Amino acid sequence: MLFRSDQVRYSPDGLWVAVSIGSSNILEVLDAETLHVRWQTNFPANTGALAWRPDGRELAIGIMTGTIYFLAAEDGSLRRELRGHTFTPDTLVFSNDGHLLWSRGSDSTMRAWEVATGEEQLVRVDTTPDQDLTLSADGSEMIFSKEWSQAVEARADLPKLVSRLPSAGSPAPAALVGSITFSADNQWLAFATFNGATVVNVPRRMLAAWLPALSGPRHHGNEPTVRFTSDGKGLFYCQRDAGLVRVPLNPQPDGTCLPGAPVTLDAEKEFLISDMSADGRWLALTQRTPGTFKIIDSATGVTVRRIEGQPELLDARFSPDRLFVATETTGLDLPSETDPKLWSVNDWKVVREFPVGPLGLLSFSGDGKYFACGGQLGFKLYTTSDWAEVKGLPAVVSHTSGDVPSLSR
């Protein structure tokens, strides 16, 4: 089975939008305001990952043959080709200075390339196809989360592996199925596994703390999630069979942090953390079956609002101004009522539904002016001032006959 890799990426200056559809071999660059096509390029195979170079002068795109193409942003002309992967590059990430390109492919390899010469600077073959790449907030560290309870860290601006971050403390391996997240100050990294939650001191590249699993047994219905508090001094830790706790983190002179006693914020089971509001005041928790989302106060755990009747609920996202919450479902075994919904925080009523189908993603732009949603029936873009649909999207985007697994802010 081949997995689609649909990509929608704004240029660094926000003037252009690059669009590729994984089931086709087409890349289009559009005017972000008018959505008129600036240029279009066809490739010899279906497209994969897409990324803008930080200076906005070039785009990189991978295709199913494994080749990565560099194209001029102004007209799509070919600048260079990178050959090394033997199958689709699923993730492309530039270093902040644009000198290195990191790629992770479906061929189970991760590579770092010098952009100017196209030479490979680092190749790792012990990766997994579902591995993720995460660039730290200041752009100095690249984290490669793996299937097992560990992460691999490299300097994002150097062509070498710096260190392997310690595993989750338990001798038994555990799939990294929960989440991976940085603190706002880039000091700490946390990831959740079936065995527990690991906190890493990023500058010192050392294990800072390990928190055992909140409950057992280990099974795929008992996923964990973690998220740092807005001040980075604590960790929200949630597991389906145990509820939600807040764990204080007390930094020590030796670089570790001493976990304090967990404080139960919400004891109800079967919920996971979906999002935290931009101001850190609210957490959105979702329960897939029977389908409930609730908003809780992140300081007290008091339920602000509870909404039921959302079967197969998949995700919930806050708008930056905290005036709206958008929700999405998996659509599994559901005959109807599967479109993403927009809820007003003022009265907690549905103010809009978006006809893109289930099993997609939701994203508000960083400034809150736009909302994008994608699903099995296509992709749509809206202005949040009046929730009007932005017209003129190319048919290859707006009428996608499958899920849209990648949206960027």
ZIMO-V697741 format. One record per backbone hydrogen bond with DSSP energy under -0.5 kcal/mol. CO is the residue of the C=O (numbers start at 1). NH is the residue of the N-H. If there is no record, write none. Layout:
{{CO,NH} {CO,NH}}
This chain:
{{7,20} {8,408} {9,18} {11,14} {15,32} {16,11} {17,30} {18,9} {19,28} {20,7} {21,24} {21,47} {24,47} {25,43} {26,21} {27,41} {28,19} {29,38} {29,39} {30,17} {31,35} {36,31} {39,29} {41,27} {46,64} {49,62} {51,60} {53,56} {57,73} {58,53} {59,71} {60,51} {61,69} {62,48} {63,66} {63,89} {66,85} {67,63} {68,82} {69,61} {69,71} {70,79} {70,80} {71,59} {72,76} {77,72} {80,70} {81,83} {82,68} {85,84} {88,90} {88,106} {89,49} {91,104} {93,102} {95,98} {99,115} {100,95} {101,113} {102,93} {103,111} {104,90} {104,91} {105,108} {108,127} {109,105} {110,124} {111,103} {112,121} {112,122} {113,101} {113,115} {114,118} {119,114} {122,112} {124,110} {128,131} {132,145} {134,143} {136,139} {139,96} {140,156} {141,136} {142,154} {143,134} {143,145} {144,152} {145,132} {147,176} {148,150} {149,168} {150,146} {151,165} {152,144} {153,162} {153,163} {154,142} {155,158} {158,160} {160,155} {163,153} {163,165} {165,151} {168,170} {175,177} {175,194} {179,192} {181,190} {183,186} {187,202} {188,183} {189,200} {190,181} {191,198} {192,178} {193,196} {195,213} {196,193} {197,211} {198,191} {199,208} {199,209} {200,189} {200,202} {201,205} {201,206} {202,205} {206,201} {208,257} {209,199} {211,197} {217,219} {219,222} {223,240} {225,238} {227,236} {229,232} {233,249} {234,229} {235,237} {235,247} {236,227} {237,245} {238,225} {239,242} {239,243} {240,270} {243,239} {244,265} {244,266} {245,237} {246,248} {246,263} {247,235} {248,250} {248,260} {249,251} {250,258} {252,255} {256,252} {257,259} {258,250} {262,264} {263,246} {266,244} {272,286} {275,284} {277,280} {281,298} {282,277} {283,285} {283,296} {284,274} {284,275} {285,294} {286,272} {287,292} {288,312} {288,313} {291,309} {291,310} {292,287} {293,307} {294,285} {295,304} {295,305} {296,283} {297,301} {302,297} {302,304} {305,295} {307,293} {310,313} {312,330} {315,328} {317,326} {319,322} {323,345} {324,319} {325,343} {326,317} {327,341} {328,314} {328,315} {329,359} {331,334} {333,335} {338,329} {340,354} {341,327} {342,351} {342,352} {343,325} {344,348} {349,344} {349,351} {352,342} {353,355} {354,340} {354,356} {354,357} {356,377} {356,378} {358,376} {361,374} {363,372} {365,368} {369,384} {370,365} {371,382} {372,363} {373,380} {374,361} {375,378} {378,375} {380,373} {381,390} {382,371} {383,386} {383,387} {383,388} {388,383} {389,391} {394,397} {394,398} {395,399} {397,379} {397,400} {403,405} {409,366}}
